[in-house]
Each structure stands twice: as C-alpha cells, then as structure tokens.
C-alpha cells in the first residue's frame, strides 16, 4: 500500500506512472481544476445606503471541500452597478477593478462592500485558478 498527497499548482491534467520491481506498471491520471470561493452564510446581501458589509468567502476544492491555497493567488473584483463599491478595511474606495492577493496556505478571503445609492448590484470575484463568485446585493435607502 502506498499513500501520498498531491498539491495542484497549475490547471491541467497529467498521468502518474508507478513502477516497482516485480510488479506491473500502474497509471493514474490526475486533474487540477479551478477552485471555488464559497460565501459565508453570515455575509449579508442587503446593505443600507452608506453602510458596508463584509463579504467572507472560503476557499474550496472544485467539488466543494474545504481547502487552502497552495501558491499565492491574485483575485480581481468587479462591480456591475454604481450602487456599490469595494472598499478596504479603512473605508477607502478601491480602484474600479481591485485585486486581492491570497498567500499560500490561505483558507478565506474578506472583502468589504459599501452601498452608495439604493439599487441592486453584483460583485464578482475571480481569478485564473478560481471559478467566479457572484453575489447580488440590494442597497436600501436609510
């Protein structure tokens, strides 16, 4: 019996070849697919105009299991409507398409979203190694 682990560092598939004296050669194909960002159930999707909400998203394997980044990952956020902006922890508005760096070993992403005007808008966060996460926010008048 042989047990080992693999860390995927780039998307794609490859074939592993196992050989041992006196035994037939064995082959296994492994695939590295885009990971998931799964929002926390406590991340609010309704914001009062002028207030902010913390979006917390967990790193998951393609089939939904808890995971961590194996290498540094860069994610980008886009906002679909002028009713929302992405801000930093100090309340400063970030660029039109802010990026976030997740170091190796990270299990979650935290992003602040501020409601500017009443309406509905979508925040999309993604990167080369992650499927896009889309969350729709409703901004309510005070």
C-alpha positions as CSV (number, residue, x, y, z in Angstrom):
1,X,0.0,0.0,0.0
2,X,1.4,3.4,-1.0
3,X,-0.2,6.7,0.2
4,X,0.8,10.2,-0.8
5,X,-0.7,13.6,-1.4
6,X,-0.5,16.0,-4.3
7,X,-0.8,19.8,-4.4
8,X,-2.1,21.2,-7.6
9,X,-0.1,24.3,-8.7
10,X,-1.5,24.9,-12.2
11,X,-4.6,23.9,-14.1
12,X,-4.5,20.9,-16.3
13,X,-4.1,17.1,-16.2
14,X,-1.2,14.7,-16.2
15,X,-0.5,11.0,-15.9
16,X,1.3,9.5,-12.9
17,X,3.3,6.3,-13.6
18,X,4.0,3.9,-10.7
19,X,6.7,1.3,-11.1
20,X,8.2,-1.2,-8.6
21,X,10.4,-4.2,-9.2
22,X,8.4,-7.4,-9.9
23,X,5.0,-5.6,-10.2
24,X,3.2,-4.4,-13.3
25,X,3.4,-0.7,-14.1
26,X,0.3,1.3,-12.9
27,X,-1.0,4.6,-14.3
28,X,-3.3,7.2,-12.8
29,X,-4.5,10.5,-14.4
30,X,-4.8,13.5,-12.1
31,X,-6.6,16.7,-13.0
32,X,-6.2,20.2,-11.4
33,X,-9.4,22.2,-11.9
34,X,-10.5,25.7,-10.9
35,X,-11.2,26.0,-7.2
36,X,-14.3,27.6,-5.7
37,X,-14.9,30.6,-3.5
38,X,-18.0,29.8,-1.3
39,X,-19.6,32.7,0.5
40,X,-20.2,32.5,4.3
41,X,-23.8,32.2,5.3
42,X,-23.2,35.2,7.6
43,X,-22.2,37.5,4.7
44,X,-25.2,39.9,4.3
45,X,-26.6,40.6,0.9
46,X,-28.6,43.6,1.9
47,X,-26.9,46.9,2.8
48,X,-28.3,50.2,4.0
49,X,-27.1,53.1,1.8
50,X,-23.9,54.4,3.3
51,X,-23.2,51.3,5.3
52,X,-20.7,48.4,4.5
53,X,-20.9,44.7,4.6
54,X,-18.1,42.2,5.0
55,X,-18.1,39.6,2.3
56,X,-16.3,36.4,3.6
57,X,-15.6,33.6,1.1
58,X,-14.0,30.3,1.8
59,X,-11.5,28.5,-0.5
60,X,-12.9,25.2,-1.6
61,X,-11.8,22.4,-3.9
62,X,-13.7,22.0,-7.2
63,X,-16.1,19.5,-5.5
64,X,-16.7,21.8,-2.5
65,X,-14.4,20.5,0.2
66,X,-12.6,22.9,2.5
67,X,-9.1,23.8,1.1
68,X,-6.3,26.3,1.2
69,X,-4.3,28.0,-1.4
70,X,-1.1,26.1,-2.3
71,X,0.6,29.1,-4.0
72,X,0.0,32.8,-4.0
73,X,-3.2,33.7,-5.9
74,X,-4.4,37.0,-7.3
75,X,-8.1,37.6,-7.4
76,X,-10.0,40.5,-9.1
77,X,-13.3,42.1,-8.1
78,X,-15.7,43.7,-10.5
79,X,-18.9,45.6,-9.6
80,X,-21.9,45.7,-12.0
81,X,-23.6,48.8,-10.8
82,X,-22.8,52.2,-9.4
83,X,-24.9,51.5,-6.3
84,X,-21.9,49.5,-4.9
85,X,-18.1,49.9,-4.4
86,X,-15.4,47.7,-2.9
87,X,-13.6,49.3,0.0
88,X,-10.6,48.4,2.1
89,X,-10.7,47.9,5.9
90,X,-10.1,51.6,6.5
91,X,-13.2,52.6,4.4
92,X,-11.2,53.8,1.3
93,X,-12.8,53.1,-2.1
94,X,-10.6,50.8,-4.1
95,X,-9.9,51.0,-7.8
96,X,-12.6,50.2,-10.4
97,X,-11.3,46.6,-10.6
98,X,-9.4,46.0,-7.3
99,X,-7.2,42.9,-7.0
100,X,-6.5,40.9,-3.8
101,X,-3.6,38.7,-3.2
102,X,-4.0,35.5,-1.2
103,X,-0.8,34.0,0.0
104,X,-0.1,30.2,0.2
105,X,-2.0,28.5,2.9
106,X,-4.9,30.9,3.0
107,X,-8.4,29.5,3.6
108,X,-10.6,32.5,3.2
109,X,-11.0,35.9,1.5
110,X,-12.5,39.0,3.2
111,X,-13.7,41.9,1.1
112,X,-15.7,45.0,2.2
113,X,-18.7,46.2,0.0
114,X,-20.3,49.6,0.6
115,X,-23.7,50.6,-0.6
116,X,-23.7,54.1,-2.3
117,X,-27.2,54.5,-3.7
118,X,-30.4,52.5,-3.5
119,X,-30.4,49.7,-6.1
120,X,-29.2,46.3,-6.9
121,X,-25.7,45.4,-7.9
122,X,-23.5,42.4,-8.3
123,X,-19.9,41.9,-7.1
124,X,-17.9,39.2,-9.0
125,X,-14.6,37.9,-7.6
126,X,-12.5,35.5,-9.5
127,X,-9.0,34.7,-10.8
128,X,-7.3,32.3,-13.1
129,X,-7.4,29.4,-10.7
130,X,-10.9,30.0,-9.3
131,X,-14.4,29.9,-10.8
132,X,-16.0,33.4,-10.4
133,X,-18.1,34.0,-7.3
134,X,-21.1,36.3,-7.9
135,X,-23.1,37.9,-5.2
136,X,-26.0,40.2,-5.7
137,X,-26.5,43.0,-3.2
138,X,-29.6,45.1,-2.5
139,X,-28.8,48.6,-1.3
140,X,-31.7,50.1,0.7
141,X,-32.4,53.7,1.5
142,X,-31.8,54.6,5.2
